[in-house]
Amino acid sequence: MNKIILLLTAALCAAIIFLVPPIKGLGDLAKIIFFHVPTAWVAVLAFFTSAFYAAKFLRTRDFAFDVLSERAARLGFGFVLLSTISGAIFSKLTWGAYWNWDPRQTTIFVLILIYGAYLTLRAAVPDEKIRAKVSAVYSLLSVLTVPFLVFILPRLYFSLHPSPVLNAAGRVDMDSIVLIVLLAALVDATLIFFRLLRR
């Protein structure tokens, strides 16, 4: 599995450098999307995975599920930080500032605070049973904010953020090679997440 992930990652890097053409209106600067979008996707996936294992823990009281829930939340926190940093770099290159308090930047900052509080909560409770139970409940409540903060609220306001992959007519709004490489990057990032989760 590790070899497959390494080969896919190497092939993706080569494709991004040598195959992907400059993206319309953004040039080569936009190639950061092949890192930014997958890390954002994995962050969302990780937070839902954390909630899934939290629910399993509450149902079974098996501490193996608590460990997986905590690990998924920690990985999600790391990936959301990577997504925020890569987004800030893109923001600086295209809009002239690392941070603009754009709706997407603001809601992702709130998400960082929510899951930073989750990790702080886990570190603050010494009793293993209480920590696992409280963390599981917190994870289940926190995941309810993820769709709202990532998918709904940012679309209610004007955003500097580039338009989504699907245009208003519901058609894919990018070159086929760009789409193929982006989808491969999403698969690669997902494989990396699950490999780290089960390490």
HELIX and SHEET records of a PDB file:
HELIX    1   1 ASN A    2  PHE A   18  1                                  17    
HELIX    2   2 ASP A   28  ILE A   32  5                                   5    
HELIX    3   3 ILE A   33  THR A   60  1                                  28    
HELIX    4   4 PHE A   63  TRP A   95  1                                  33    
HELIX    5   5 PRO A  103  ALA A  124  1                                  22    
HELIX    6   6 GLU A  128  VAL A  143  1                                  16    
HELIX    7   7 THR A  145  PRO A  147  1                                   3    
HELIX    8   8 PHE A  148  ILE A  152  3                                   5    
HELIX    9   9 LEU A  153  LEU A  156  5                                   4    
HELIX   10  10 SER A  176  LEU A  197  1                                  22    
END                                                                             
